[in-house]
Amino acid sequence: MNSFKGNIFFFKGWLNFSSLKVLELLPAKARHNFFEILKLYIKLYIVQAEKQTMMPQAV
């Protein structure tokens, strides 16, 4: 769970004020697409992290 918190701080740092200023310059559709891709990437990261922490069950 700590690595997940570390990655949240990474995203917060990555989307800092200057990055958001650049995003404001994009057309609305491009900005929307950027955030949709970012949301999908975060969901994929969470699923991968959950798969790595799951222990295989004995049959």
C-alpha distance matrix in Angstrom:
0.0 3.8 5.5 5.2 6.5 8.8 10.0 10.8 12.8 14.4 15.6 16.9 18.7 19.9 21.3 23.0 26.5 28.5 26.6 27.1 30.8 31.1 29.7 32.4 35.0 34.1 36.0 34.4 34.0 32.3 30.0 29.2 28.6 26.3 24.0 24.3 23.3 20.3 19.1 19.7 17.8 14.6 15.1 15.7 12.6 10.5 13.0 12.8 9.0 9.8 12.9 11.6 9.6 12.8 15.4 19.0 21.3 24.6 27.6
3.8 0.0 3.8 5.3 5.1 6.2 8.7 9.8 10.8 12.4 14.4 15.4 16.6 18.3 20.0 21.3 24.8 26.7 25.2 26.0 29.5 30.0 29.0 31.7 34.3 33.7 35.9 34.6 34.5 32.5 30.0 29.7 29.3 26.6 24.5 25.3 24.1 20.9 20.3 21.2 18.8 15.8 17.1 17.6 14.1 12.9 15.7 15.0 11.4 13.1 15.9 14.0 12.5 16.0 18.3 21.9 24.4 27.6 30.7
5.5 3.8 0.0 3.8 5.4 4.9 6.2 8.7 9.8 10.4 12.4 14.2 15.1 16.2 18.3 19.9 23.6 25.1 23.2 24.5 27.9 27.9 27.0 30.0 32.3 31.5 33.8 32.7 32.4 30.2 28.0 27.8 27.0 24.2 22.5 23.2 21.6 18.5 18.3 18.9 16.1 13.6 15.2 15.1 11.4 11.1 13.9 12.6 9.4 12.0 14.4 12.3 11.9 15.6 18.0 21.3 24.2 27.4 30.4
5.2 5.3 3.8 0.0 3.8 5.3 5.1 6.3 8.8 9.6 10.6 12.4 14.2 15.0 16.5 18.5 22.1 23.8 21.6 22.4 26.0 26.2 24.8 27.6 30.1 29.2 31.3 29.9 29.5 27.6 25.2 24.8 24.1 21.5 19.5 20.1 18.8 15.7 15.1 15.9 13.6 10.5 12.0 12.7 9.2 8.2 11.6 11.2 8.2 10.5 13.4 12.4 11.9 15.2 18.2 21.4 24.2 27.6 30.4
6.5 5.1 5.4 3.8 0.0 3.8 5.4 5.0 6.4 8.6 9.9 10.6 12.4 14.1 15.3 16.7 20.1 22.2 20.6 21.2 24.7 25.4 24.3 26.8 29.5 29.0 31.3 29.9 30.0 28.1 25.4 25.2 25.1 22.3 20.0 21.2 20.4 16.9 16.4 17.9 15.8 12.5 14.5 15.7 12.4 11.4 15.0 15.0 12.0 13.9 17.1 16.0 15.2 18.4 21.4 24.7 27.3 30.7 33.6
8.8 6.2 4.9 5.3 3.8 0.0 3.8 5.4 5.2 6.3 8.9 9.9 10.5 12.2 14.3 15.4 19.1 20.7 19.2 20.4 23.8 24.1 23.5 26.3 28.7 28.3 30.9 30.0 30.1 27.8 25.3 25.6 25.2 22.0 20.3 21.8 20.4 16.9 17.3 18.7 15.9 13.3 15.8 16.4 12.9 12.9 16.4 15.6 12.9 15.6 18.3 16.7 16.4 20.0 22.7 26.0 28.8 32.1 35.0
10.0 8.7 6.2 5.1 5.4 3.8 0.0 3.8 5.3 4.7 6.2 8.5 9.6 10.1 12.1 14.1 17.8 19.2 17.1 18.3 21.8 21.7 20.8 23.8 26.0 25.3 27.8 26.9 26.7 24.4 22.1 22.3 21.6 18.5 17.0 18.3 16.7 13.3 13.9 15.1 12.2 9.8 12.7 13.2 9.8 10.5 14.0 13.3 11.4 14.3 16.8 15.7 16.1 19.5 22.5 25.4 28.4 31.8 34.5
10.8 9.8 8.7 6.3 5.0 5.4 3.8 0.0 3.8 5.3 5.1 6.2 8.5 9.7 10.5 12.4 15.8 17.8 15.9 16.4 20.0 20.5 19.3 21.8 24.5 24.0 26.3 25.0 25.3 23.3 20.5 20.6 20.5 17.6 15.4 17.0 16.2 12.5 12.6 14.7 12.6 9.5 12.4 13.9 11.1 11.0 14.8 15.1 13.2 15.5 18.5 17.9 17.9 21.0 24.2 27.2 30.0 33.5 36.1
12.8 10.8 9.8 8.8 6.4 5.2 5.3 3.8 0.0 3.8 5.4 5.0 6.0 8.4 9.8 10.5 14.1 16.1 14.8 15.7 19.0 19.8 19.2 21.7 24.3 24.3 27.0 26.1 26.7 24.5 21.6 22.2 22.4 19.1 17.3 19.5 18.6 14.9 15.6 17.8 15.5 12.9 16.0 17.4 14.4 14.7 18.4 18.3 16.2 18.8 21.6 20.7 20.6 23.9 27.0 30.1 32.9 36.3 39.1
14.4 12.4 10.4 9.6 8.6 6.3 4.7 5.3 3.8 0.0 3.8 5.4 5.1 5.9 8.5 9.9 13.7 14.8 13.1 14.7 17.9 18.0 17.6 20.6 22.7 22.5 25.3 24.8 25.2 22.6 20.1 21.0 20.7 17.2 16.1 18.3 16.8 13.2 14.7 16.5 13.7 11.9 15.4 16.1 13.1 14.4 17.9 17.3 15.8 18.9 21.2 20.2 20.8 24.1 27.2 30.0 33.1 36.5 39.1
15.6 14.4 12.4 10.6 9.9 8.9 6.2 5.1 5.4 3.8 0.0 3.8 5.4 4.9 6.0 8.5 12.1 13.4 11.1 12.1 15.6 15.7 14.7 17.6 19.9 19.4 22.1 21.3 21.6 19.3 16.6 17.3 17.2 13.8 12.4 14.7 13.6 9.9 11.4 13.7 11.3 9.6 13.2 14.4 12.2 13.4 16.9 16.9 16.0 18.7 21.2 20.8 21.5 24.5 27.8 30.5 33.5 37.0 39.3
16.9 15.4 14.2 12.4 10.6 9.9 8.5 6.2 5.0 5.4 3.8 0.0 3.8 5.4 5.2 6.2 9.6 11.8 10.4 10.8 14.2 15.2 14.5 16.8 19.5 19.7 22.3 21.5 22.5 20.4 17.2 18.2 18.8 15.5 13.7 16.6 16.1 12.4 13.6 16.4 14.6 12.5 15.9 17.7 15.5 16.2 19.8 20.2 18.8 21.3 24.1 23.7 24.0 27.0 30.3 33.2 36.0 39.6 42.0
18.7 16.6 15.1 14.2 12.4 10.5 9.6 8.5 6.0 5.1 5.4 3.8 0.0 3.8 5.5 5.2 8.9 10.3 9.4 11.0 13.8 14.5 14.8 17.2 19.4 19.9 23.0 22.8 23.9 21.3 18.5 20.1 20.4 16.8 15.8 18.8 17.9 14.3 16.2 18.8 16.4 14.9 18.6 19.7 17.3 18.5 22.1 21.9 20.6 23.5 25.9 25.1 25.7 28.9 32.0 34.9 37.9 41.3 43.9
19.9 18.3 16.2 15.0 14.1 12.2 10.1 9.7 8.4 5.9 4.9 5.4 3.8 0.0 3.8 5.5 9.0 9.3 7.2 9.4 12.3 12.1 12.2 15.2 17.0 17.1 20.3 20.3 21.0 18.2 15.7 17.5 17.4 13.7 13.3 16.3 15.0 11.7 14.3 16.5 14.1 13.4 17.2 18.0 16.0 17.9 21.1 20.8 20.2 23.2 25.3 24.7 25.8 28.9 32.1 34.6 37.8 41.2 43.5
21.3 20.0 18.3 16.5 15.3 14.3 12.1 10.5 9.8 8.5 6.0 5.2 5.5 3.8 0.0 3.8 6.7 7.8 5.4 6.2 9.6 10.1 9.6 12.1 14.5 14.7 17.7 17.4 18.5 16.1 13.1 14.9 15.5 12.0 11.1 14.5 14.0 10.9 13.1 15.9 14.3 13.5 17.0 18.5 17.1 18.5 21.8 22.1 21.6 24.2 26.6 26.5 27.4 30.2 33.6 36.1 39.1 42.6 44.8
23.0 21.3 19.9 18.5 16.7 15.4 14.1 12.4 10.5 9.9 8.5 6.2 5.2 5.5 3.8 0.0 3.8 5.7 5.4 6.4 8.8 10.3 10.8 12.6 15.0 16.1 19.3 19.2 20.9 18.6 15.5 17.6 18.7 15.2 14.4 18.0 17.7 14.6 16.7 19.7 18.0 17.0 20.5 22.1 20.3 21.6 25.1 25.3 24.4 27.1 29.6 29.2 29.9 32.9 36.2 39.0 41.9 45.4 47.8
26.5 24.8 23.6 22.1 20.1 19.1 17.8 15.8 14.1 13.7 12.1 9.6 8.9 9.0 6.7 3.8 0.0 3.8 5.5 5.2 6.2 8.8 9.9 10.6 13.0 14.9 18.1 18.2 20.5 18.5 15.3 17.8 19.4 16.2 15.6 19.4 19.6 16.8 18.9 22.0 20.8 19.9 23.3 25.1 23.7 24.9 28.3 28.7 28.0 30.5 33.1 32.8 33.5 36.4 39.8 42.5 45.4 48.9 51.2
28.5 26.7 25.1 23.8 22.2 20.7 19.2 17.8 16.1 14.8 13.4 11.8 10.3 9.3 7.8 5.7 3.8 0.0 3.8 5.4 5.0 6.4 8.7 9.9 11.2 13.3 16.8 17.7 19.9 17.4 14.9 17.9 19.0 15.8 16.1 19.8 19.6 17.3 19.9 22.7 21.3 21.0 24.5 25.8 24.5 26.2 29.4 29.6 29.2 31.9 34.2 33.9 34.9 37.8 41.2 43.7 46.7 50.2 52.5
26.6 25.2 23.2 21.6 20.6 19.2 17.1 15.9 14.8 13.1 11.1 10.4 9.4 7.2 5.4 5.4 5.5 3.8 0.0 3.8 5.4 5.1 6.3 8.8 10.3 11.3 14.8 15.5 17.1 14.4 11.9 14.8 15.6 12.2 12.7 16.3 15.8 13.6 16.4 19.0 17.7 17.7 21.2 22.4 21.3 23.2 26.2 26.4 26.3 29.0 31.1 31.0 32.3 35.0 38.4 40.8 43.8 47.3 49.4
27.1 26.0 24.5 22.4 21.2 20.4 18.3 16.4 15.7 14.7 12.1 10.8 11.0 9.4 6.2 6.4 5.2 5.4 3.8 0.0 3.8 5.3 4.9 6.3 8.9 10.1 13.1 13.2 15.3 13.3 10.2 12.9 14.5 11.6 11.4 15.2 15.6 13.5 15.7 18.7 18.1 17.8 21.0 22.7 22.0 23.5 26.5 27.2 27.1 29.4 31.8 32.0 33.0 35.6 39.1 41.5 44.4 47.9 49.9
30.8 29.5 27.9 26.0 24.7 23.8 21.8 20.0 19.0 17.9 15.6 14.2 13.8 12.3 9.6 8.8 6.2 5.0 5.4 3.8 0.0 3.8 5.4 5.1 6.9 9.4 12.5 13.4 16.0 14.1 11.5 14.7 16.4 13.9 14.3 18.0 18.4 16.7 19.1 22.0 21.4 21.4 24.6 26.2 25.6 27.2 30.1 30.7 30.7 33.2 35.4 35.6 36.7 39.3 42.8 45.2 48.1 51.6 53.6
31.1 30.0 27.9 26.2 25.4 24.1 21.7 20.5 19.8 18.0 15.7 15.2 14.5 12.1 10.1 10.3 8.8 6.4 5.1 5.3 3.8 0.0 3.8 5.4 5.4 7.1 10.8 12.4 14.4 11.8 9.9 13.6 14.5 11.9 13.3 16.8 16.7 15.5 18.4 20.8 20.0 20.7 23.9 25.0 24.6 26.7 29.3 29.7 30.1 32.7 34.6 34.8 36.2 38.8 42.2 44.4 47.4 50.9 52.7
29.7 29.0 27.0 24.8 24.3 23.5 20.8 19.3 19.2 17.6 14.7 14.5 14.8 12.2 9.6 10.8 9.9 8.7 6.3 4.9 5.4 3.8 0.0 3.8 5.3 5.3 8.5 9.3 11.2 8.9 6.3 9.8 11.2 8.8 9.9 13.3 13.7 12.8 15.4 17.9 17.6 18.3 21.2 22.6 22.6 24.4 26.9 27.6 28.2 30.5 32.4 33.0 34.5 36.7 40.3 42.3 45.2 48.8 50.5
32.4 31.7 30.0 27.6 26.8 26.3 23.8 21.8 21.7 20.6 17.6 16.8 17.2 15.2 12.1 12.6 10.6 9.9 8.8 6.3 5.1 5.4 3.8 0.0 3.8 5.5 7.8 8.4 11.4 10.2 7.7 10.9 13.1 11.6 12.2 15.5 16.6 15.8 17.9 20.6 20.8 21.2 23.9 25.6 25.8 27.3 29.8 30.8 31.3 33.4 35.5 36.2 37.5 39.7 43.3 45.4 48.1 51.7 53.4
35.0 34.3 32.3 30.1 29.5 28.7 26.0 24.5 24.3 22.7 19.9 19.5 19.4 17.0 14.5 15.0 13.0 11.2 10.3 8.9 6.9 5.4 5.3 3.8 0.0 3.8 6.6 8.8 11.5 9.9 8.7 12.3 13.9 12.6 14.2 17.2 17.8 17.6 20.1 22.4 22.4 23.4 26.0 27.4 27.7 29.6 31.9 32.6 33.4 35.7 37.5 38.2 39.7 41.9 45.5 47.4 50.3 53.8 55.4
34.1 33.7 31.5 29.2 29.0 28.3 25.3 24.0 24.3 22.5 19.4 19.7 19.9 17.1 14.7 16.1 14.9 13.3 11.3 10.1 9.4 7.1 5.3 5.5 3.8 0.0 3.8 6.3 8.1 6.2 5.8 9.4 10.5 9.7 11.8 14.3 15.0 15.3 17.8 19.7 20.0 21.4 23.8 25.0 25.6 27.7 29.7 30.5 31.6 33.8 35.3 36.2 37.9 39.9 43.5 45.2 48.0 51.5 52.9
36.0 35.9 33.8 31.3 31.3 30.9 27.8 26.3 27.0 25.3 22.1 22.3 23.0 20.3 17.7 19.3 18.1 16.8 14.8 13.1 12.5 10.8 8.5 7.8 6.6 3.8 0.0 3.8 5.6 5.4 6.2 8.7 10.1 10.7 12.6 14.4 15.6 16.6 18.6 20.3 21.2 22.8 24.6 25.9 27.1 28.9 30.6 31.7 33.1 35.0 36.5 37.7 39.4 41.1 44.7 46.2 48.9 52.4 53.6
34.4 34.6 32.7 29.9 29.9 30.0 26.9 25.0 26.1 24.8 21.3 21.5 22.8 20.3 17.4 19.2 18.2 17.7 15.5 13.2 13.4 12.4 9.3 8.4 8.8 6.3 3.8 0.0 3.8 5.6 5.1 6.1 8.6 9.9 10.8 12.3 14.3 15.3 16.6 18.5 20.0 21.2 22.7 24.4 25.8 27.2 28.8 30.3 31.7 33.2 34.8 36.4 37.9 39.4 43.0 44.5 47.1 50.6 51.7
34.0 34.5 32.4 29.5 30.0 30.1 26.7 25.3 26.7 25.2 21.6 22.5 23.9 21.0 18.5 20.9 20.5 19.9 17.1 15.3 16.0 14.4 11.2 11.4 11.5 8.1 5.6 3.8 0.0 3.8 5.4 5.0 6.1 8.6 10.1 10.5 12.3 14.2 15.4 16.6 18.3 20.0 21.2 22.5 24.3 25.9 27.1 28.6 30.3 31.7 33.1 34.8 36.5 37.8 41.4 42.6 45.1 48.6 49.5
32.3 32.5 30.2 27.6 28.1 27.8 24.4 23.3 24.5 22.6 19.3 20.4 21.3 18.2 16.1 18.6 18.5 17.4 14.4 13.3 14.1 11.8 8.9 10.2 9.9 6.2 5.4 5.6 3.8 0.0 3.8 5.4 5.0 6.1 8.7 9.8 10.5 12.2 14.3 15.4 16.4 18.4 20.0 21.0 22.4 24.4 25.8 26.8 28.5 30.4 31.6 32.9 34.9 36.4 39.9 41.3 44.0 47.4 48.5
30.0 30.0 28.0 25.2 25.4 25.3 22.1 20.5 21.6 20.1 16.6 17.2 18.5 15.7 13.1 15.5 15.3 14.9 11.9 10.2 11.5 9.9 6.3 7.7 8.7 5.8 6.2 5.1 5.4 3.8 0.0 3.8 5.4 5.1 6.4 8.7 10.0 10.6 12.4 14.4 15.4 16.6 18.6 20.1 21.1 22.8 24.6 25.8 27.0 28.9 30.5 31.8 33.3 35.0 38.7 40.3 43.0 46.5 47.8
29.2 29.7 27.8 24.8 25.2 25.6 22.3 20.6 22.2 21.0 17.3 18.2 20.1 17.5 14.9 17.6 17.8 17.9 14.8 12.9 14.7 13.6 9.8 10.9 12.3 9.4 8.7 6.1 5.0 5.4 3.8 0.0 3.8 5.4 5.3 6.2 8.7 9.9 10.6 12.5 14.3 15.5 16.7 18.5 20.0 21.3 22.8 24.5 25.9 27.2 28.9 30.5 32.0 33.4 37.0 38.5 41.0 44.5 45.6
28.6 29.3 27.0 24.1 25.1 25.2 21.6 20.5 22.4 20.7 17.2 18.8 20.4 17.4 15.5 18.7 19.4 19.0 15.6 14.5 16.4 14.5 11.2 13.1 13.9 10.5 10.1 8.6 6.1 5.0 5.4 3.8 0.0 3.8 5.5 5.0 6.2 8.5 9.9 10.6 12.2 14.3 15.4 16.5 18.3 20.1 21.2 22.5 24.3 25.9 27.0 28.7 30.5 31.8 35.4 36.6 39.2 42.7 43.7
26.3 26.6 24.2 21.5 22.3 22.0 18.5 17.6 19.1 17.2 13.8 15.5 16.8 13.7 12.0 15.2 16.2 15.8 12.2 11.6 13.9 11.9 8.8 11.6 12.6 9.7 10.7 9.9 8.6 6.1 5.1 5.4 3.8 0.0 3.8 5.5 5.3 6.2 8.7 10.0 10.6 12.4 14.4 15.4 16.5 18.5 20.1 21.1 22.5 24.5 25.9 27.1 28.9 30.6 34.1 35.6 38.5 41.9 43.2
24.0 24.5 22.5 19.5 20.0 20.3 17.0 15.4 17.3 16.1 12.4 13.7 15.8 13.3 11.1 14.4 15.6 16.1 12.7 11.4 14.3 13.3 9.9 12.2 14.2 11.8 12.6 10.8 10.1 8.7 6.4 5.3 5.5 3.8 0.0 3.8 5.4 4.9 6.1 8.6 9.7 10.4 12.2 14.1 15.1 16.5 18.3 19.8 20.9 22.5 24.3 25.7 27.1 28.8 32.4 34.1 36.8 40.3 41.7
24.3 25.3 23.2 20.1 21.2 21.8 18.3 17.0 19.5 18.3 14.7 16.6 18.8 16.3 14.5 18.0 19.4 19.8 16.3 15.2 18.0 16.8 13.3 15.5 17.2 14.3 14.4 12.3 10.5 9.8 8.7 6.2 5.0 5.5 3.8 0.0 3.8 5.4 5.2 6.3 8.6 10.0 10.7 12.4 14.3 15.5 16.7 18.4 20.1 21.3 22.7 24.6 26.1 27.3 31.0 32.3 34.8 38.3 39.4
23.3 24.1 21.6 18.8 20.4 20.4 16.7 16.2 18.6 16.8 13.6 16.1 17.9 15.0 14.0 17.7 19.6 19.6 15.8 15.6 18.4 16.7 13.7 16.6 17.8 15.0 15.6 14.3 12.3 10.5 10.0 8.7 6.2 5.3 5.4 3.8 0.0 3.8 5.5 5.1 6.1 8.7 9.9 10.5 12.2 14.3 15.3 16.4 18.3 20.0 21.1 22.6 24.5 25.9 29.4 30.7 33.5 36.9 38.1
20.3 20.9 18.5 15.7 16.9 16.9 13.3 12.5 14.9 13.2 9.9 12.4 14.3 11.7 10.9 14.6 16.8 17.3 13.6 13.5 16.7 15.5 12.8 15.8 17.6 15.3 16.6 15.3 14.2 12.2 10.6 9.9 8.5 6.2 4.9 5.4 3.8 0.0 3.8 5.5 5.1 6.2 8.7 9.8 10.5 12.4 14.3 15.3 16.5 18.5 20.0 21.2 22.8 24.6 28.2 29.9 32.7 36.2 37.8
19.1 20.3 18.3 15.1 16.4 17.3 13.9 12.6 15.6 14.7 11.4 13.6 16.2 14.3 13.1 16.7 18.9 19.9 16.4 15.7 19.1 18.4 15.4 17.9 20.1 17.8 18.6 16.6 15.4 14.3 12.4 10.6 9.9 8.7 6.1 5.2 5.5 3.8 0.0 3.8 5.4 5.2 6.2 8.6 9.9 10.7 12.4 14.3 15.4 16.6 18.5 20.1 21.4 22.8 26.5 28.2 30.8 34.4 35.8
19.7 21.2 18.9 15.9 17.9 18.7 15.1 14.7 17.8 16.5 13.7 16.4 18.8 16.5 15.9 19.7 22.0 22.7 19.0 18.7 22.0 20.8 17.9 20.6 22.4 19.7 20.3 18.5 16.6 15.4 14.4 12.5 10.6 10.0 8.6 6.3 5.1 5.5 3.8 0.0 3.8 5.4 5.1 6.1 8.5 9.9 10.6 12.2 14.2 15.3 16.5 18.4 20.2 21.2 24.8 26.1 28.7 32.2 33.4
17.8 18.8 16.1 13.6 15.8 15.9 12.2 12.6 15.5 13.7 11.3 14.6 16.4 14.1 14.3 18.0 20.8 21.3 17.7 18.1 21.4 20.0 17.6 20.8 22.4 20.0 21.2 20.0 18.3 16.4 15.4 14.3 12.2 10.6 9.7 8.6 6.1 5.1 5.4 3.8 0.0 3.8 5.5 5.1 6.1 8.7 9.9 10.5 12.2 14.3 15.4 16.6 18.6 20.2 23.7 25.2 28.1 31.5 33.0
14.6 15.8 13.6 10.5 12.5 13.3 9.8 9.5 12.9 11.9 9.6 12.5 14.9 13.4 13.5 17.0 19.9 21.0 17.7 17.8 21.4 20.7 18.3 21.2 23.4 21.4 22.8 21.2 20.0 18.4 16.6 15.5 14.3 12.4 10.4 10.0 8.7 6.2 5.2 5.4 3.8 0.0 3.8 5.4 5.0 6.2 8.7 9.9 10.5 12.3 14.3 15.4 16.7 18.6 22.2 24.1 26.9 30.5 32.3
15.1 17.1 15.2 12.0 14.5 15.8 12.7 12.4 16.0 15.4 13.2 15.9 18.6 17.2 17.0 20.5 23.3 24.5 21.2 21.0 24.6 23.9 21.2 23.9 26.0 23.8 24.6 22.7 21.2 20.0 18.6 16.7 15.4 14.4 12.2 10.7 9.9 8.7 6.2 5.1 5.5 3.8 0.0 3.8 5.4 5.1 6.2 8.6 9.9 10.6 12.4 14.4 15.6 16.7 20.4 22.0 24.5 28.2 29.6
15.7 17.6 15.1 12.7 15.7 16.4 13.2 13.9 17.4 16.1 14.4 17.7 19.7 18.0 18.5 22.1 25.1 25.8 22.4 22.7 26.2 25.0 22.6 25.6 27.4 25.0 25.9 24.4 22.5 21.0 20.1 18.5 16.5 15.4 14.1 12.4 10.5 9.8 8.6 6.1 5.1 5.4 3.8 0.0 3.8 5.4 5.1 6.1 8.6 9.9 10.6 12.4 14.4 15.5 19.0 20.3 23.1 26.6 28.0
12.6 14.1 11.4 9.2 12.4 12.9 9.8 11.1 14.4 13.1 12.2 15.5 17.3 16.0 17.1 20.3 23.7 24.5 21.3 22.0 25.6 24.6 22.6 25.8 27.7 25.6 27.1 25.8 24.3 22.4 21.1 20.0 18.3 16.5 15.1 14.3 12.2 10.5 9.9 8.5 6.1 5.0 5.4 3.8 0.0 3.8 5.5 5.1 6.1 8.6 9.9 10.7 12.5 14.5 17.9 19.8 22.8 26.3 28.2
10.5 12.9 11.1 8.2 11.4 12.9 10.5 11.0 14.7 14.4 13.4 16.2 18.5 17.9 18.5 21.6 24.9 26.2 23.2 23.5 27.2 26.7 24.4 27.3 29.6 27.7 28.9 27.2 25.9 24.4 22.8 21.3 20.1 18.5 16.5 15.5 14.3 12.4 10.7 9.9 8.7 6.2 5.1 5.4 3.8 0.0 3.8 5.5 5.1 6.2 8.7 10.0 10.7 12.4 16.1 18.3 21.0 24.6 26.5
13.0 15.7 13.9 11.6 15.0 16.4 14.0 14.8 18.4 17.9 16.9 19.8 22.1 21.1 21.8 25.1 28.3 29.4 26.2 26.5 30.1 29.3 26.9 29.8 31.9 29.7 30.6 28.8 27.1 25.8 24.6 22.8 21.2 20.1 18.3 16.7 15.3 14.3 12.4 10.6 9.9 8.7 6.2 5.1 5.5 3.8 0.0 3.8 5.4 5.1 6.2 8.7 10.0 10.7 14.3 15.8 18.4 22.0 23.6
12.8 15.0 12.6 11.2 15.0 15.6 13.3 15.1 18.3 17.3 16.9 20.2 21.9 20.8 22.1 25.3 28.7 29.6 26.4 27.2 30.7 29.7 27.6 30.8 32.6 30.5 31.7 30.3 28.6 26.8 25.8 24.5 22.5 21.1 19.8 18.4 16.4 15.3 14.3 12.2 10.5 9.9 8.6 6.1 5.1 5.5 3.8 0.0 3.8 5.4 5.1 6.3 8.8 10.1 13.3 14.8 18.0 21.3 23.2
9.0 11.4 9.4 8.2 12.0 12.9 11.4 13.2 16.2 15.8 16.0 18.8 20.6 20.2 21.6 24.4 28.0 29.2 26.3 27.1 30.7 30.1 28.2 31.3 33.4 31.6 33.1 31.7 30.3 28.5 27.0 25.9 24.3 22.5 20.9 20.1 18.3 16.5 15.4 14.2 12.2 10.5 9.9 8.6 6.1 5.1 5.4 3.8 0.0 3.8 5.5 5.2 6.4 8.9 12.2 14.6 17.6 21.1 23.4
9.8 13.1 12.0 10.5 13.9 15.6 14.3 15.5 18.8 18.9 18.7 21.3 23.5 23.2 24.2 27.1 30.5 31.9 29.0 29.4 33.2 32.7 30.5 33.4 35.7 33.8 35.0 33.2 31.7 30.4 28.9 27.2 25.9 24.5 22.5 21.3 20.0 18.5 16.6 15.3 14.3 12.3 10.6 9.9 8.6 6.2 5.1 5.4 3.8 0.0 3.8 5.4 5.2 6.3 10.0 12.3 14.9 18.6 20.8
12.9 15.9 14.4 13.4 17.1 18.3 16.8 18.5 21.6 21.2 21.2 24.1 25.9 25.3 26.6 29.6 33.1 34.2 31.1 31.8 35.4 34.6 32.4 35.5 37.5 35.3 36.5 34.8 33.1 31.6 30.5 28.9 27.0 25.9 24.3 22.7 21.1 20.0 18.5 16.5 15.4 14.3 12.4 10.6 9.9 8.7 6.2 5.1 5.5 3.8 0.0 3.8 5.5 5.3 8.5 9.9 12.9 16.3 18.3
11.6 14.0 12.3 12.4 16.0 16.7 15.7 17.9 20.7 20.2 20.8 23.7 25.1 24.7 26.5 29.2 32.8 33.9 31.0 32.0 35.6 34.8 33.0 36.2 38.2 36.2 37.7 36.4 34.8 32.9 31.8 30.5 28.7 27.1 25.7 24.6 22.6 21.2 20.1 18.4 16.6 15.4 14.4 12.4 10.7 10.0 8.7 6.3 5.2 5.4 3.8 0.0 3.8 5.6 8.0 10.1 13.5 16.6 19.1
9.6 12.5 11.9 11.9 15.2 16.4 16.1 17.9 20.6 20.8 21.5 24.0 25.7 25.8 27.4 29.9 33.5 34.9 32.3 33.0 36.7 36.2 34.5 37.5 39.7 37.9 39.4 37.9 36.5 34.9 33.3 32.0 30.5 28.9 27.1 26.1 24.5 22.8 21.4 20.2 18.6 16.7 15.6 14.4 12.5 10.7 10.0 8.8 6.4 5.2 5.5 3.8 0.0 3.8 6.4 9.6 12.4 15.7 18.6
12.8 16.0 15.6 15.2 18.4 20.0 19.5 21.0 23.9 24.1 24.5 27.0 28.9 28.9 30.2 32.9 36.4 37.8 35.0 35.6 39.3 38.8 36.7 39.7 41.9 39.9 41.1 39.4 37.8 36.4 35.0 33.4 31.8 30.6 28.8 27.3 25.9 24.6 22.8 21.2 20.2 18.6 16.7 15.5 14.5 12.4 10.7 10.1 8.9 6.3 5.3 5.6 3.8 0.0 3.8 6.5 9.0 12.6 15.2
15.4 18.3 18.0 18.2 21.4 22.7 22.5 24.2 27.0 27.2 27.8 30.3 32.0 32.1 33.6 36.2 39.8 41.2 38.4 39.1 42.8 42.2 40.3 43.3 45.5 43.5 44.7 43.0 41.4 39.9 38.7 37.0 35.4 34.1 32.4 31.0 29.4 28.2 26.5 24.8 23.7 22.2 20.4 19.0 17.9 16.1 14.3 13.3 12.2 10.0 8.5 8.0 6.4 3.8 0.0 3.8 6.3 9.4 12.5
19.0 21.9 21.3 21.4 24.7 26.0 25.4 27.2 30.1 30.0 30.5 33.2 34.9 34.6 36.1 39.0 42.5 43.7 40.8 41.5 45.2 44.4 42.3 45.4 47.4 45.2 46.2 44.5 42.6 41.3 40.3 38.5 36.6 35.6 34.1 32.3 30.7 29.9 28.2 26.1 25.2 24.1 22.0 20.3 19.8 18.3 15.8 14.8 14.6 12.3 9.9 10.1 9.6 6.5 3.8 0.0 3.8 6.6 9.2
21.3 24.4 24.2 24.2 27.3 28.8 28.4 30.0 32.9 33.1 33.5 36.0 37.9 37.8 39.1 41.9 45.4 46.7 43.8 44.4 48.1 47.4 45.2 48.1 50.3 48.0 48.9 47.1 45.1 44.0 43.0 41.0 39.2 38.5 36.8 34.8 33.5 32.7 30.8 28.7 28.1 26.9 24.5 23.1 22.8 21.0 18.4 18.0 17.6 14.9 12.9 13.5 12.4 9.0 6.3 3.8 0.0 3.8 6.4
24.6 27.6 27.4 27.6 30.7 32.1 31.8 33.5 36.3 36.5 37.0 39.6 41.3 41.2 42.6 45.4 48.9 50.2 47.3 47.9 51.6 50.9 48.8 51.7 53.8 51.5 52.4 50.6 48.6 47.4 46.5 44.5 42.7 41.9 40.3 38.3 36.9 36.2 34.4 32.2 31.5 30.5 28.2 26.6 26.3 24.6 22.0 21.3 21.1 18.6 16.3 16.6 15.7 12.6 9.4 6.6 3.8 0.0 3.8
27.6 30.7 30.4 30.4 33.6 35.0 34.5 36.1 39.1 39.1 39.3 42.0 43.9 43.5 44.8 47.8 51.2 52.5 49.4 49.9 53.6 52.7 50.5 53.4 55.4 52.9 53.6 51.7 49.5 48.5 47.8 45.6 43.7 43.2 41.7 39.4 38.1 37.8 35.8 33.4 33.0 32.3 29.6 28.0 28.2 26.5 23.6 23.2 23.4 20.8 18.3 19.1 18.6 15.2 12.5 9.2 6.4 3.8 0.0
